[in-house]
C-alpha cells in the first residue's frame, strides 16, 4: 500500500484532514513540534514524525518511505520550496494547500524537474484555487469561444487565525490579473465589477487569486482573466486605502499590522457558523462579440471544502491518477473534480447579455 505523509497536521485544517483519512489510507502525521504532532497522532492511532523544514537533511529523512506528501503548513511562501526540494530528491509526489499566486508561479517553474523526477506536483489542493479552476474550466468547456473570463466570489463568512495571518503576509500595493496572455498588476482596490450571487447585483473588487496563474496553463486560449471578491463598502475603501499607503511606504508596515491582528484572532472559526457557511462563485465568459455567459458554483465553507478537496486529491495521487509534472487539480482531474470531491455543485446560468 502506498504511504502518505501529512505535514502540518497540528493546524486547524491539518487536524481535520488527519481525522478524515485516519484508518482509510496508510498515513503518517508530521510537523515541526514533536509534542504537538504526538498529541494529534496518538488519539487517531497514527504514526508520526517531527522535523523542521529549515534543515534539508531532516526533511529528506522525514520523507523516507513516503510516496506522497500533503503539505499543509503555511505560510507557503516560506515552506513550499523546502518541501518541494526534498520531494524532488526523494521521488515523493507533492501536494499542498497553498493559494498564494507567487508561490504557485514558482512551483510551476519547476515543471521540467518534476517530470524528470517522475513525480506529480499539485499545488492549491484546497478550495482556492481548485474550485475556481474547475469553474473556469467548466465555463470554457461549455463555451469554447470564450475570449475573457471574470470570476466573482461571495464574501467569506468565517475566517480562522491562519487565514488572517496568510492574508497579512500577502499584503501588496498591487493586484495581479491576466491581461493579453500575461500577468499584469493593477493598483489594489482600483478594479471593480458587479456580480449577482443570488441576492441582486453586488459590487466586488479585484483581488489576488492563484487562478490567474494556473489559468494561464489551464486555459492558454483565454488571454484575460480577473478574479473579484465581494466586500462591504467599508472594506473596499480600506483595501484601496491600504494599497495607496503601501505604494508610498512599502508593504512591510502593513504586513506587520496584519500579523499583529492575526495573533489576537480566534484560532478556530465557530463550528456552527462554519458548517452553515457557503461560497457562491460566478464565472462570466465573454464571447467574441462581448456577450456574457454565466456559470455558477456553490461550495462548502473554505475549510470544509479544502478538507474534502485535499483528501480526494491525495487519494487519486496515491492511486496513480495524477500525471508527472506540475499541474492544477482541474488540469489533472478535470472540471468536475470539486463536485466529485463533495466540495461543490454547479448552478447553471447561461443567460447572455451585452457587455
N, C-alpha and C positions, 0 to 999 in steps of 0.2 A: 504494500500500500504506500502511495506517495505521502510524504510528510510535509506539513506546512508549519511555518513559524509566524506568529503574530507579535510584531514588535510595537510597543506602546499599549500593551494590554491593560495598563493601570489607568488609562484615561477614560473619560465618560463613554465615548463611542467604542473604545477598545474593550472595555468590560462587557458591553452589550454584545459585541461580536464574539467574544470568548464564550459567553453563556449560550449564544445561538449555535455555535459549532461544536461545543463540548459533547463528546460521545458520538458525533457524526463522522468526523474525519480524524486522522492522526495529527493532532495539533499540539504544538509547543508554544507556551507563552513566554514572552521576553520583555525586557525593559532595562533601564539603567539602574533602578533601585531594587536591590535584592529583596529587601523586606517587603516592599510594596508588591512586587511581582509574586512572591510566595503567597501573600495574603489573598491574591486573586486566584492563583492556580490551585492551591490545595483544596479549597471547598469544592472546586469543579473536578477534582481528581486528575488534573493535567500536569504533565512535566513542565519545567520552567528553566529558563536561563537568564542570567543577568550580565549585561555588558554595556559599556558606554560607546557611543558612536565616534567619540574623539580618538579612539585607539584602533587603527585599521586592522592590526593583527587580531585584536579581540573580536572585532566584527566578523572577520573571516572565520575565526574559530566558532563564533556563535552560529554561523550558518552551516557548520559541518553536518552533513547528513540531511540537509533540508532541501526539498525540491522546489518550494515556492515560499517567498516571504511576503506577507501582507504588512506593509509599513504604515502604522497609524500614529506615529509620534511626531507632532509638529514642534516648532514651525518648520515646514518642509524646505524653506529657503536655506536652513542650516543643516537639516538632517537627511534630505533626499539623496544628495550625491555620495556621502559616505556609505549609505546602504547600497546604492547602485554600484559603486566601485567594487564592493565586496561581492555583490551578486554576479557581476561580470566575471570575476576571478573564479568564483566557486561554481558557476553554471547554474545559479538559482534563479528561477523566474521571479520577477519583481512586480508587485502591485503596491500602490499607495492611495491614501485617501486625500491627497492634496488637491487644491484647486487654484493655487497661485499661478498666474499665467506665465510669469517669467521662469518659474521652476519647470513648468511643463514644456516651455520652449527649450530650455536647456536639456531636458530629458530627450526630447525629440531629436536634438542634435546628436545624440548617441546611438542613433538607429543602426548605423553600419556596425558598430561594436557589438550591439545586442544580437544582430544577425550572425556575426562571426562567432559569438559565444553560444549561439543556439538557444537563446532564452527569449521569452516574451517579457516585454516591459510595458505595463499598463498603468499609467498614472491616472489620477482622477477617478478612482473606484469608489465614488460616493455620489450623493445627489448632484453635486456640481463637480465636473461638467458632464457626468454620464447621462443624466436625464435630459439636459438641454441639448446635448449632441444627438440623442435619439430623436428628439422632437424636430430638430433642424434637418436631420437626415430623412425622417419620415415626410417632411414637407416637400423636399426636393424629389423624393420618390413619387409622391402624388402629383407634383407639378414639375416635370423635368425641365421646363423652360424658365425656371426661376433665375432671375438675374441679381437680386439683392434680398437679404434676409435681415429682419429685425425681430428681436425676441424680447418680450416683456415678461417680467416675473413679479408676482404679487409680493407684498411686504411680508417679511419674516414675522411669525407670531411668537416664537420662542427662540432665545439665544443663550448659549452657555458661555462660561468664562473662557473656554478655549477658543471659541469663535470670536469673541471680542478681542482677545489677545492677537489672534491671527489678523483680524481687520486692522488693528492698530499697527502691526508690523508692515502692512501693505499700504499705509497712507502715502499718497503721492499727489503732486500737483496736476498730473495729467491722467487721462483715462484712455485705455487702449481700445481701438476699433480696427476692423479690417476695411481698407478702402483701396479700390483699384488693385486688389490682389496682394496688398502688402499691409503690414501692421502700421498704424498711424496713431499719434497721440493728439487728443483734443483737451482743452482745459477742463479740469474736474468740475462737474456740475453745469457745464455750458451746453450740453446736447440733451434735448428733451424730446419726448414723444408721448402720444396719447394711446392708451390701451384699455380695452374693456375686459376686465377679469370676471365679469358676471354681474356687476352692480352698476354698470354705466361707465362712460369714459373716465379715465383716471390719468393724471399726468405722472410721468415717470422720468427718470434721469439716467443717462448712460453711465454705467459703472464697469470697473474692471471685471472681466469674466474670461475664464480659460477657453471657452468655446470659440473665441475669435482666433485663438492659436490652433486648437485642434480642428476647427472648421477649415483651415487652410489645407490641411492634409485630407480631411474627410470629404470636402466639397470644393475641389480646386476650380470648378467651373463657376462658382459663385464668388464674385470679386468683392462684394460689400457685405459685411456682417457687423452688426452692432447689437449690444445687449443692454437692456434697461431694467432698472429696479424701481418698484413703487415706493415712494416715501411721502410722509406728511410734508406739507409745505415748509414747516419749520426745519425739518431735517434736510430738505433740498437746499434751503437757504444756508444752513450750516455747512453742508457739503461744499457748496460753491464758495463760501467764505473761507473754508479751510484750504481749498485749492488755491485761492488767491494768496492766502497767507503763506502757504508752503512755497509758492513761486517766489516770494520775497525773502523768506527766512530759511528755506530748505525744509526737508521733511522731518529731520531729527527731533526738533522740539515737539512736533505734533505726535510723532510716534511715541515719544516718552510720555506725553499726556495720556494717550490712549492706553499705554501699558499700565499706567497708574490706575486708570479706570477699571481695567481688566482684573487687577488684583483684588478689588473690592466687589467685583461682580459675582453673583451666586455661581458656584461651580456647576450645579446641575439645574436645568430648567424644571419647572413644576411638571410632574409626570402627567397629571390630569390634563393640563393645558397642552402638553406636548402631544399626547395621544389624539387629541381632538384637532390639532393644527393641520392645515393643508396649504400647499402652494398651488397656484394656478399659473400656468405658463402659456403664453400666446405667441405663436410664430406667425409673422407676416411675411409672405413671399410675393415679391413683385415680379410680374411677367414682363416681356419685352416692351409692352405698351404701358407699363407702370400701373397696371391694375393689381389690386392687392387681394391675395387669397389668404385665409387664416386657418390655422390648425391649432387646437388647444390640447393641453395636457394638464391633468391634476395629479399631484404627487402627495405622498405622505409628508409629514414634517421632515426637516432636513436630517435629523438624527435617525429617525425610524427608517427613512428611505435609504440613508447611507449604509446602515447595518445590512439591510436586505441586498442592496446592490453589491457591497463588498463581499458578502458571504457567497452570493451566486457567482460572482466573477472568480473567486478563489476556487470554488467547486469546478468550474469549467476549465480553469488553468490546470488543476490537478488531474483532470480527466483528459488532458492533451488537446483541448479545444481552442487554444489560442496560438496564432502564428508567431514565429520568431520575429524579433524586431520591436520597435516602439510603435504603439498604436493606441487610439482611444478605444473605449469599450464599445462604442457604437460601430466603429470600423471592424473590430474583432468579432463582435457577436450580433450585429445587425440593429436596425432601428427599433425593433420590438423588445430589445433587451430589458429596458427598465420596467416594462409591463410584465415580461416573463419573470422578472425577479420579484414581482409582487410589490413594487415601489410606486407604480404609476398606472394611469389609464388615460387613453386618448379620448378627447371630446371633440368630435368632428365639427368644423365650422368653416365651410369653404366659400363663404359669401365673397363676391368680387366687388370692389369699389374703385373709383378713380383715385389715383394717388394725389 
